[in-house]
């Protein structure tokens, strides 16, 4: 099923992504990927969520492979479309609509995946945490595009809040 989701994202990226100007979005794409890689590394022994695959139950199709597929397919497409349309207008109503669209899309995919068993929450994480996290994520992307250092500071603050809020055991990190 994750393969199907990523294929649909690729189709959307092919249709609506700003591929001609991919270089200007590249730092934010890397920002998105690096943060998820850090998340997976730091929470390896204490995950907030795990990806599962129920449609193509191949032995190598585990959380790590699914995460990498999402990072290298879904994340670049998301940034190429989201920032193109977010900064493609000076009208705040259009930007807010675009922001809400992406937040709802990401949350709908997670909710559906949660219901059918493609993702599971752990260690106190819930759908409500995902709502706050996804909202923060789509707020930080345009900030990173314009002021990368500020975005990194915000992410550091989010990490500190999550560490405290979820009583994240730093001694469980590798």
N, C-alpha and C positions, 0 to 999 in steps of 0.2 A: 504494500500500500504506500509506503514511503517513496518507492520508485515512481508510483503514479503521481503523488503529490509533487515531487520534484520535476517530473515531466511536464505537469501543468504549469508550474512556475516557469520552466524554460520556455514554454509556448507564450506565456504572458510576457516574459522578458524579450522574446523575439519580436513580439508585436508592439509593446509599449516601452521597452527599455531604451535608454539613450546610449546606444552602443557607439555612436560616432564620437561621443565625448567621454568614453569610459575612463580616460586618464584622470580627468578632474574628480571623478568619484572614487578612484582607486584607494586613496588614503582612508576614506570612510568605510569602504568594503573591508580593507585590512583591519580597521578598528573593530568592526563587527566580528570578524573571524577571530582575531586575537583575543577579544574578550570572551568569546565562547570557548576557545581553546584553554584560556586561563581558568574559566569556570570548571570545565571538565577535569583539568589537572588538579586544581585545588580541592575539588569536592569528590575526588575519585573514591575515597573511602567513606564519604558521607554525602551521597548525592541528594539533590532536591527533586530530581526527576530522572527517569530512565526511559529510553525509547525501546520499543519491542517491535517485532515484525511478525504479523500473523498471516499475511497473504502469501508472501514468498518466504516460507520458513526454511531458508538455507542456513547451514551451520555457521557460516562466516558472517551472517547478517545480524550483528549484535549492536549494542548501544554505540560503541565507538565508530563502527562503519556507518551507521545511520547518521550519527552526529557529523562526521566528516562530509558525508554526502550533502547534508543540509547546509553545512558551512560553505561548501564550494559550489553549490548550485543555487539554493534558495536565497542565501544572504546576498550574493552579488546582484542577483535579479531584483531583490527587494530594494536595494540601494539605488540601482540604475533606474528603477521606475519611481520610487518614492521621492528621491531628491529632484529628479527631472520635473515632476509635476509640482512638488512643494515650492521649488524656487522658480518654476516656470510662470508664476503669476505674482503680482504685487497685492492682489486682493486677499485679505485675511480670511474672508468667508470661504474662499476656494481652498486655501491652505488648511483651514480647520476641518473642512469636509474631507480633504485628502488624508489628513492625520487620522480622523475618526474612521475612515474607510479601512486604513491599514491596521489600526488597532483592532477593529472588529474582525477583520479577516484573520489576523494571527490568533486572536482569542477563539474564534469559531473553529479554526483548524485544531487548536489544542483541545477545545471542549469535545469536539467530535472524536478526536484521537483518544481522549480520556475515556469516553463512553464505550468505544469499541476495543480498547485494550492496546492501542499503539503507543501509549505513554502512560506512565504511572508516577504519581507523586509520592515523595518520601520525606521523612525527617521534618514533619510539620508543614511542608509546602502544601498549598491548596490553590484552587482555581482563583480565589480572591488575591492571593499573592501574585499569581500570573497576571491578573488584570493590572495591578499596580506596576509590576515589572515591565509589561509591554508598553504601558503608557509612558513610563520613564524612558524606555528604549527609543521610542519614536520621537520623544522630545529631544533626546541627546543627539540623534543623528544629524539634524540640521545644525546644531551647536558645533558638533565636531567638524562639519563641512566648513564652517566659517571660522571657528576658534578651537582648534584641536586640543590645545593645552587645557582649556577650560573644561572640555568634555572629559579628558582624562581625570581631572580633579573631581568632577561630578561622579564618575565611575568609582573612583577611590572612596568617595563618601558613601556611595551605595553599597560597596563591599563592606565597609565598616558597619553600616546600619544592619545589613544582612547577617554579619558575623555576630553582632550583639543580639539582634531580634531572634535569631534561630539558635542561639547558644551554640554556635558553630565551634566544634572542638578543634582548635588550631593544632593540637598535638596529634590529630588524626591525619594531618596532611603528610604527604611523603616528603 
